[in-house]
């Protein structure tokens, strides 16, 4: 029976990849169908299958659904109000306009925390082309740097939906995930910038900007202040980190009212809702229609809906795996191979490369890993957080023709397909592997 469960798991992964990549069936349905089929063929009782699916779906979304919705609302307000442009302007002042690839990578790194990398690239592409033209650089360098900057936080740093979903499925502390995600993503980002600069010297792409300096100035005039633009992102992260510090065994804030306060405001749900309220201050004039179901809030919730449903379906699939008994079977096999923290990276990288979506790869990998964490000895808070970030690193490897982001980057940066493989595909490979090595080194020191 044990061997059959492993074969069934392999067939399930193949089914998920085929149905999402070839048939183009929505991942929400694919994951639910896979959960039902796995339960039936593994010999689970019919009632157990239903209880596992509903329990896994509800249990996962109970902790993470509101956070994903709030994060997408913040991202929508940053996009619509011009706050993203204002953040870009601030970063350029720090780095200088001669270091445009570094500046665009940092801008992408910050913007992609609440905004999906695809949307972030589209929003920032006109600004990137205008600055690139002014600096007399190749769009190959700046477009790739922006892409890799966006990708770093999109896959590894909450409150981006993918890492939040993985943290919820694995039960990881969100504050620790943020800390480790930032630590790991910085060397990955720097390698991405170095690669972008190197390739920019080899491949020249004319920027041909859509916006001139006057048009950029007009957009930033309507935007909120730099401080206000950053606050909906920065404050929730600070609050979540303070809660994690408050929860340390040493109880640095004591065990009384102060600790309870930080435990409340630092809860991801409350922290992100505070971020939403701050985001409401971003427009020059807040129109009540912006808050309606047909306005900015409604648009943000529509963007969140698919991710929330996929996350819940991933939780359902994970619960089916957990209750099927495969954890003990795989645990015995994998502990002898001793892949350790590399296993979640490899699983996520295989899924990402096969079916294209980083978010689907993250959620599916977390669901596959959840029942194995005990057998692999990855049960401490630090190990769980490292696993989430390792899955995120794997979900970068690699962005190619089956990934919508590959086409967004290549088309908006005027890359030919062969150029996009040299730039975007190899760039994401280098960035992901760099992140994995950083995670491995941290695990050797701290685990």
Backbone torsions as a table, in degrees:
resi	resn	phi	psi	omega
1	UNK	NA	-36.6	-179.0
2	UNK	-62.0	-44.4	179.2
3	UNK	-63.1	-39.3	-179.6
4	UNK	-63.9	-37.1	179.0
5	UNK	-63.9	-37.7	178.4
6	UNK	-68.0	-44.1	177.0
7	UNK	-59.9	-41.9	-179.8
8	UNK	-64.1	-37.3	178.0
9	UNK	-65.3	-44.2	178.3
10	UNK	-61.3	-43.6	178.0
11	UNK	-63.8	-35.2	178.8
12	UNK	-64.5	-43.2	179.3
13	UNK	-64.3	-43.5	177.9
14	UNK	-60.9	-41.0	179.5
15	UNK	-63.4	-43.3	179.2
16	UNK	-61.7	-46.1	-179.0
17	UNK	-64.1	-46.2	-177.2
18	UNK	-64.0	-46.6	-175.4
19	UNK	-69.4	-33.6	179.8
20	UNK	-82.9	-39.0	-173.7
21	UNK	-87.1	-38.7	-174.5
22	UNK	-98.1	-45.7	-177.7
23	UNK	-84.6	-20.2	-178.7
24	UNK	63.8	28.9	173.3
25	UNK	-73.7	141.4	-176.5
26	UNK	-58.9	134.4	-178.3
27	UNK	-55.7	-30.0	178.1
28	UNK	-57.5	-49.6	179.9
29	UNK	-70.9	-38.5	-179.5
30	UNK	-59.6	-46.6	-178.4
31	UNK	-65.8	-39.4	178.6
32	UNK	-67.8	-44.2	178.4
33	UNK	-61.7	-41.8	179.3
34	UNK	-62.3	-40.9	179.2
35	UNK	-61.4	-45.4	-179.5
36	UNK	-64.4	-47.3	-178.5
37	UNK	-63.8	-41.7	178.8
38	UNK	-61.9	-44.1	179.3
39	UNK	-60.7	-43.9	-179.0
40	UNK	-64.6	-48.4	-175.7
41	UNK	-75.9	-17.7	177.9
42	UNK	-85.4	-6.4	177.5
43	UNK	90.0	11.7	177.5
44	UNK	-68.3	151.5	176.2
45	UNK	-67.5	151.7	-176.2
46	UNK	-61.2	-41.4	179.0
47	UNK	-66.9	-37.5	178.9
48	UNK	-63.8	-36.0	178.6
49	UNK	-63.5	-48.4	-179.4
50	UNK	-63.1	-45.2	-179.3
51	UNK	-63.1	-38.3	-179.7
52	UNK	-66.5	-43.4	-177.8
53	UNK	-66.8	-49.8	-178.5
54	UNK	-68.1	-39.7	179.0
55	UNK	-66.8	-42.6	179.5
56	UNK	-66.8	-41.1	179.4
57	UNK	-64.2	-52.6	-177.4
58	UNK	-67.6	-40.1	-179.0
59	UNK	-64.0	-38.7	179.6
60	UNK	-69.4	-47.9	-176.6
61	UNK	-72.7	-24.8	178.3
62	UNK	-59.9	-31.2	-177.7
63	UNK	-98.5	-20.6	-168.3
64	UNK	-127.2	-17.1	-174.9
65	UNK	-61.3	-45.0	-178.9
66	UNK	-64.9	-37.5	-178.6
67	UNK	-63.5	-43.6	178.9
68	UNK	-63.2	-44.5	-179.7
69	UNK	-61.9	-45.6	-179.1
70	UNK	-63.3	-41.2	179.9
71	UNK	-62.2	-39.5	179.9
72	UNK	-71.6	-31.6	175.3
73	UNK	-64.3	-43.8	177.3
74	UNK	-58.5	-45.8	180.0
75	UNK	-61.0	-40.5	179.1
76	UNK	-63.1	-43.3	-179.9
77	UNK	-66.9	-36.4	176.4
78	UNK	-64.5	-40.3	-179.6
79	UNK	-68.0	-50.6	-173.0
80	UNK	-71.9	-33.3	-175.8
81	UNK	-81.7	-14.7	-175.0
82	UNK	90.8	6.0	179.3
83	UNK	-59.9	-34.7	179.0
84	UNK	-62.5	-39.4	177.0
85	UNK	-64.5	-39.8	-178.8
86	UNK	-65.1	-39.8	176.8
87	UNK	-63.3	-39.7	178.5
88	UNK	-62.2	-42.5	179.5
89	UNK	-61.1	-41.2	-179.3
90	UNK	-65.1	-42.1	-179.7
91	UNK	-65.7	-40.5	179.1
92	UNK	-61.5	-35.0	177.8
93	UNK	-64.4	-32.8	-178.7
94	UNK	-77.7	-46.9	-174.9
95	UNK	-81.2	-26.5	-173.9
96	UNK	88.8	147.3	-174.3
97	UNK	-74.1	-8.9	176.8
98	UNK	-81.5	-21.8	178.4
99	UNK	-102.2	55.3	-174.4
100	UNK	-63.0	-44.6	178.3
101	UNK	-56.7	-44.2	178.2
102	UNK	-63.0	-43.6	-179.4
103	UNK	-61.7	-44.7	-178.5
104	UNK	-68.0	-34.8	177.3
105	UNK	-64.3	-43.6	179.8
106	UNK	-66.4	-42.8	178.0
107	UNK	-58.9	-47.9	178.4
108	UNK	-61.2	-40.1	-179.8
109	UNK	-57.9	-43.4	-177.8
110	UNK	-76.2	-46.0	-174.0
111	UNK	-65.0	-33.5	-174.5
112	UNK	-78.4	-3.0	176.6
113	UNK	-64.3	-45.5	175.8
114	UNK	-103.2	-14.8	-173.4
115	UNK	-110.8	138.3	177.0
116	UNK	-60.2	144.7	-174.1
117	UNK	-60.3	-36.3	178.4
118	UNK	-59.5	-49.9	180.0
119	UNK	-64.1	-42.7	180.0
120	UNK	-58.8	-40.8	-179.3
121	UNK	-66.8	-41.8	179.1
122	UNK	-63.9	-43.0	-178.8
123	UNK	-62.6	-43.5	-172.1
124	UNK	-91.7	-10.3	-176.3
125	UNK	-59.6	-44.9	178.2
126	UNK	-60.0	-41.8	177.7
127	UNK	-63.6	-42.7	-179.1
128	UNK	-61.1	-44.2	-179.4
129	UNK	-64.8	-41.6	-179.1
130	UNK	-64.3	-44.0	-179.5
131	UNK	-68.6	-38.6	179.4
132	UNK	-62.7	-42.7	178.2
133	UNK	-61.9	-44.9	-179.1
134	UNK	-62.5	-37.7	-179.2
135	UNK	-84.4	-3.2	179.3
136	UNK	58.9	47.4	179.8
137	UNK	-113.4	170.1	175.5
138	UNK	-83.3	137.7	176.7
139	UNK	-66.0	-18.4	176.0
140	UNK	-60.1	-41.7	-178.1
141	UNK	-71.8	-50.5	-173.9
142	UNK	-75.5	-36.4	177.8
143	UNK	-64.3	-42.6	179.2
144	UNK	-68.0	-41.7	179.2
145	UNK	-61.0	-42.9	177.3
146	UNK	-62.7	-44.4	-179.8
147	UNK	-59.8	-47.6	-177.1
148	UNK	-71.1	-32.2	174.8
149	UNK	-63.8	-44.9	177.4
150	UNK	-62.2	-39.8	-175.6
151	UNK	-67.8	-34.3	-175.2
152	UNK	-59.0	-51.0	-178.9
153	UNK	-81.7	-29.0	178.1
154	UNK	-56.9	-34.2	-175.3
155	UNK	-101.7	-19.3	-170.1
156	UNK	-127.4	-13.8	-172.6
157	UNK	-122.2	110.0	171.7
158	UNK	-62.0	155.2	10.2
159	UNK	-90.3	34.3	167.8
160	UNK	-62.1	137.7	-172.4
161	UNK	-54.8	-41.1	-176.8
162	UNK	-58.8	-58.4	178.0
163	UNK	-60.3	-34.9	176.7
164	UNK	-62.2	-45.0	179.9
165	UNK	-61.9	-44.7	179.4
166	UNK	-62.4	-41.5	177.8
167	UNK	-61.8	-39.9	178.7
168	UNK	-66.2	-42.9	-178.4
169	UNK	-66.7	-39.9	-177.6
170	UNK	-89.5	-9.1	-179.0
171	UNK	72.8	32.1	-178.9
172	UNK	-85.3	150.1	176.5
173	UNK	-71.7	123.1	-173.7
174	UNK	-65.9	-36.0	178.1
175	UNK	-61.9	-44.2	177.6
176	UNK	-64.4	-39.0	178.5
177	UNK	-62.1	-41.7	178.3
178	UNK	-61.8	-47.9	-178.6
179	UNK	-60.1	-50.9	-177.9
180	UNK	-68.0	-38.9	178.6
181	UNK	-59.8	-42.0	178.1
182	UNK	-66.6	-45.8	-179.4
183	UNK	-59.1	-44.9	-176.3
184	UNK	-74.1	-37.0	-174.7
185	UNK	-72.9	-22.5	-178.3
186	UNK	-66.3	-51.9	176.0
187	UNK	-62.6	-34.7	177.0
188	UNK	-62.2	-42.0	178.6
189	UNK	-63.5	-43.8	-178.4
190	UNK	-64.3	-40.0	175.4
191	UNK	-62.4	-39.1	177.2
192	UNK	-61.9	-40.8	179.2
193	UNK	-66.2	-44.2	178.8
194	UNK	-59.8	-43.9	179.3
195	UNK	-65.3	-39.3	178.8
196	UNK	-62.3	-45.1	178.4
197	UNK	-61.9	-42.2	-179.0
198	UNK	-64.2	-46.1	-178.0
199	UNK	-72.0	-27.8	177.1
200	UNK	-63.6	-28.2	177.4
201	UNK	-77.9	-23.0	-177.3
202	UNK	-93.8	-32.4	-175.9
203	UNK	-122.2	120.5	178.3
204	UNK	-104.0	127.1	174.5
205	UNK	-125.6	123.0	-179.2
206	UNK	-67.5	127.8	-176.1
207	UNK	-62.9	-45.1	-176.6
208	UNK	46.4	67.9	-174.7
209	UNK	-67.8	146.9	174.9
210	UNK	-85.6	-23.7	-177.5
211	UNK	-113.2	139.2	171.3
212	UNK	-97.1	178.7	-176.5
213	UNK	-58.9	-37.9	-179.4
214	UNK	-65.7	-40.6	-179.6
215	UNK	-68.1	-37.8	176.1
216	UNK	-64.4	-41.5	179.1
217	UNK	-61.4	-39.8	179.4
218	UNK	-64.3	-40.2	-180.0
219	UNK	-66.1	-41.4	-178.5
220	UNK	-73.5	-24.8	175.9
221	UNK	-63.9	-39.0	-178.8
222	UNK	-79.3	-12.3	-174.9
223	UNK	-78.1	159.8	175.0
224	UNK	-68.4	173.2	178.8
225	UNK	-65.9	161.8	179.3
226	UNK	-59.8	-45.1	-179.3
227	UNK	-59.4	-48.1	-179.5
228	UNK	-64.3	-34.1	-179.3
229	UNK	-65.0	-38.7	-177.9
230	UNK	-78.4	-28.9	-169.6
231	UNK	-59.9	-40.7	-179.6
232	UNK	-62.7	-21.5	177.5
233	UNK	-91.5	-49.6	-170.7
234	UNK	-69.5	-45.3	-174.7
235	UNK	-62.4	-47.3	177.2
236	UNK	-58.2	-39.2	178.7
237	UNK	-63.3	-43.6	178.3
238	UNK	-60.8	-44.3	-178.9
239	UNK	-63.6	-41.8	178.8
240	UNK	-64.5	-41.0	178.5
241	UNK	-65.2	-39.7	178.8
242	UNK	-63.8	-36.9	175.9
243	UNK	-63.7	-42.4	178.8
244	UNK	-62.2	-40.6	177.3
245	UNK	-64.7	-41.8	179.3
246	UNK	-61.2	-30.9	-177.4
247	UNK	-84.8	-2.7	178.3
248	UNK	-56.4	147.5	179.5
249	UNK	-56.6	-27.7	-179.3
250	UNK	-75.2	-9.1	179.4
251	UNK	49.6	64.2	-176.3
252	UNK	-62.3	-25.6	178.6
253	UNK	-101.0	13.3	179.9
254	UNK	79.6	-166.9	-177.8
255	UNK	-122.1	16.9	-175.8
256	UNK	-105.6	-139.7	-173.4
257	UNK	-64.0	-39.5	-178.2
258	UNK	-63.2	-45.4	179.1
259	UNK	-63.3	-41.0	178.8
260	UNK	-64.7	-38.3	179.5
261	UNK	-62.6	-49.3	-179.2
262	UNK	-67.7	-31.6	175.6
263	UNK	-63.7	-32.1	179.4
264	UNK	-79.2	-58.0	-175.7
265	UNK	-69.8	-21.4	179.8
266	UNK	-90.6	-5.4	172.3
267	UNK	-61.2	132.5	-174.7
268	UNK	-52.5	-36.0	179.8
269	UNK	-63.3	-50.4	-178.5
270	UNK	-67.8	-42.1	-178.8
271	UNK	-60.0	-44.3	-179.4
272	UNK	-72.2	-32.8	175.5
273	UNK	-66.2	-35.9	173.4
274	UNK	-62.4	-40.9	176.9
275	UNK	-61.3	-37.3	177.8
276	UNK	-63.6	-44.7	179.7
277	UNK	-61.0	-41.6	177.8
278	UNK	-65.0	-37.9	179.6
279	UNK	-61.6	-29.3	178.5
280	UNK	-64.4	-18.1	179.6
281	UNK	-86.7	-4.9	-174.7
282	UNK	-70.6	-43.5	180.0
283	UNK	-63.0	146.9	177.1
284	UNK	-58.0	-38.8	176.5
285	UNK	-137.6	116.3	-178.5
286	UNK	-78.4	111.6	177.4
287	UNK	-90.4	136.5	-178.5
288	UNK	-61.0	-23.9	177.4
289	UNK	-65.7	-27.9	177.7
290	UNK	-60.9	-29.0	-176.0
291	UNK	-90.7	-0.9	-174.7
292	UNK	-86.4	175.0	179.5
293	UNK	-67.5	-21.3	178.4
294	UNK	-100.7	1.6	-178.5
295	UNK	-100.7	-153.4	-176.4
296	UNK	-64.5	-41.1	178.8
297	UNK	-62.5	-45.1	178.7
298	UNK	-61.1	-40.2	178.5
299	UNK	-64.3	-42.4	178.1
300	UNK	-61.5	-41.7	-179.7
301	UNK	-68.4	-35.2	175.6
302	UNK	-63.5	-40.8	177.8
303	UNK	-64.7	-32.9	-177.7
304	UNK	-77.4	-27.3	-169.8
305	UNK	-56.7	-46.8	-177.2
306	UNK	-63.0	-43.9	-179.3
307	UNK	-64.5	-41.0	179.7
308	UNK	-62.0	-44.4	-179.5
309	UNK	-66.4	-41.9	178.2
310	UNK	-63.2	-41.3	179.1
311	UNK	-61.4	-44.8	178.5
312	UNK	-62.9	-41.3	178.4
313	UNK	-65.1	-37.5	175.5
314	UNK	-61.8	-39.8	176.8
315	UNK	-64.3	-37.7	177.7
316	UNK	-64.3	-44.8	178.4
317	UNK	-62.7	-41.7	179.1
318	UNK	-62.1	-40.0	-179.8
319	UNK	-68.0	-36.7	175.5
320	UNK	-61.1	-46.2	178.5
321	UNK	-60.1	-44.8	-178.2
322	UNK	-60.1	-43.7	-175.4
323	UNK	-83.0	-8.1	-179.8
324	UNK	-81.9	-16.3	-178.6
325	UNK	92.2	8.0	-177.8
326	UNK	-71.1	-21.2	-177.1
327	UNK	-58.7	-46.6	-178.3
328	UNK	-68.5	-36.0	179.6
329	UNK	-65.4	-52.3	-179.3
330	UNK	-68.2	-36.9	-178.3
331	UNK	-58.3	-43.9	179.4
332	UNK	-63.4	-38.3	-178.9
333	UNK	-73.1	-46.8	-172.6
334	UNK	-74.9	-29.7	178.8
335	UNK	-67.4	-28.7	177.3
336	UNK	-74.1	-31.5	177.4
337	UNK	-71.7	-30.7	176.0
338	UNK	61.7	47.7	175.8
339	UNK	-78.1	-24.5	177.3
340	UNK	58.0	-132.6	-174.9
341	UNK	-70.8	-12.0	177.1
342	UNK	-72.9	-24.1	-176.5
343	UNK	-60.0	-52.1	178.8
344	UNK	-60.3	-33.8	177.8
345	UNK	-64.3	-46.3	-177.5
346	UNK	-65.6	-42.1	179.6
347	UNK	-61.0	-48.3	-179.0
348	UNK	-65.0	-40.1	-179.9
349	UNK	-64.1	-40.8	179.0
350	UNK	-64.1	-43.5	-179.9
351	UNK	-67.7	-41.5	179.8
352	UNK	-62.0	-50.3	-177.4
353	UNK	-63.5	-32.6	-175.7
354	UNK	-78.4	-40.6	-172.8
355	UNK	-117.6	-9.7	167.5
356	UNK	100.1	-38.9	-174.6
357	UNK	-86.7	124.1	177.2
358	UNK	-65.8	-42.0	-177.6
359	UNK	-64.3	-43.7	177.2
360	UNK	-63.2	-40.7	178.6
361	UNK	-62.3	-42.0	179.9
362	UNK	-63.6	-50.0	-175.6
363	UNK	-66.8	-43.2	179.8
364	UNK	-65.9	-42.7	179.4
365	UNK	-63.3	-41.9	177.8
366	UNK	-62.5	-39.5	178.5
367	UNK	-65.1	-38.9	177.9
368	UNK	-69.2	-36.3	-176.3
369	UNK	-79.8	-27.7	-172.9
370	UNK	-51.0	-48.4	-178.7
371	UNK	-75.0	-7.4	-175.9
372	UNK	-98.7	-10.5	-170.5
373	UNK	-59.5	-39.6	179.3
374	UNK	-65.8	-45.3	-179.4
375	UNK	-63.9	-32.7	-179.2
376	UNK	-84.6	-6.9	-179.1
377	UNK	75.7	20.8	-178.8
378	UNK	-103.6	63.6	-173.6
379	UNK	-113.7	-11.8	179.2
380	UNK	-72.0	158.0	178.5
381	UNK	-54.3	-40.4	180.0
382	UNK	-67.5	-41.5	-179.9
383	UNK	-64.5	-39.8	178.5
384	UNK	-64.0	-42.9	179.0
385	UNK	-64.9	-42.8	177.9
386	UNK	-61.6	-38.4	179.3
387	UNK	-63.9	-42.6	178.0
388	UNK	-59.2	-46.3	-178.4
389	UNK	-69.0	-35.1	177.2
390	UNK	-63.7	-39.6	175.8
391	UNK	-63.2	-42.2	177.7
392	UNK	-61.6	-42.0	178.0
393	UNK	-62.2	-41.5	178.8
394	UNK	-64.5	-31.7	-177.0
395	UNK	-73.5	-2.0	172.9
396	UNK	-87.9	-20.3	-167.1
397	UNK	-103.2	108.8	-8.0
398	UNK	-125.6	158.9	176.6
399	UNK	-89.9	113.0	179.1
400	UNK	-139.3	-154.8	-166.0
401	UNK	-62.5	-21.6	-179.8
402	UNK	-89.7	6.0	-177.8
403	UNK	-108.4	123.7	-179.8
404	UNK	-59.7	-32.0	-179.6
405	UNK	-64.8	-34.1	176.7
406	UNK	-56.9	-42.5	-177.7
407	UNK	-77.3	-34.5	175.6
408	UNK	-60.2	-50.1	-178.2
409	UNK	-63.8	-47.1	-175.6
410	UNK	-66.8	-41.7	-177.0
411	UNK	-73.0	-43.0	-179.3
412	UNK	-73.9	-20.3	177.9
413	UNK	-102.6	8.0	175.3
414	UNK	58.6	36.2	178.0
415	UNK	-88.1	137.9	167.2
416	UNK	-71.0	161.1	-174.8
417	UNK	-60.8	-42.9	-179.8
418	UNK	-66.1	-34.0	175.8
419	UNK	-67.9	-38.8	-179.6
420	UNK	-63.7	-35.6	176.8
421	UNK	-66.9	-39.2	178.3
422	UNK	-69.4	-35.0	-175.1
423	UNK	-91.5	-70.1	-173.5
424	UNK	-68.0	-46.9	-175.5
425	UNK	-68.4	-50.1	178.9
426	UNK	-67.8	-34.5	178.9
427	UNK	-63.0	-44.2	179.2
428	UNK	-68.8	-31.9	175.4
429	UNK	-63.1	-48.7	179.6
430	UNK	-62.6	-42.8	-178.6
431	UNK	-64.7	-45.6	-179.1
432	UNK	-65.5	-43.6	180.0
433	UNK	-67.1	-38.7	176.2
434	UNK	-59.3	-44.3	177.9
435	UNK	-62.2	-41.9	-179.6
436	UNK	-62.9	-41.2	178.5
437	UNK	-64.3	-41.4	178.2
438	UNK	-61.4	-42.2	178.3
439	UNK	-63.4	-43.3	179.4
440	UNK	-60.7	-44.2	178.9
441	UNK	-62.7	-43.7	178.0
442	UNK	-60.8	-40.8	-179.1
443	UNK	-66.1	-35.4	177.6
444	UNK	-65.3	-34.2	-177.4
445	UNK	-81.5	-41.2	-168.2
446	UNK	-106.8	-20.0	-178.6
447	UNK	-95.8	NA	NA
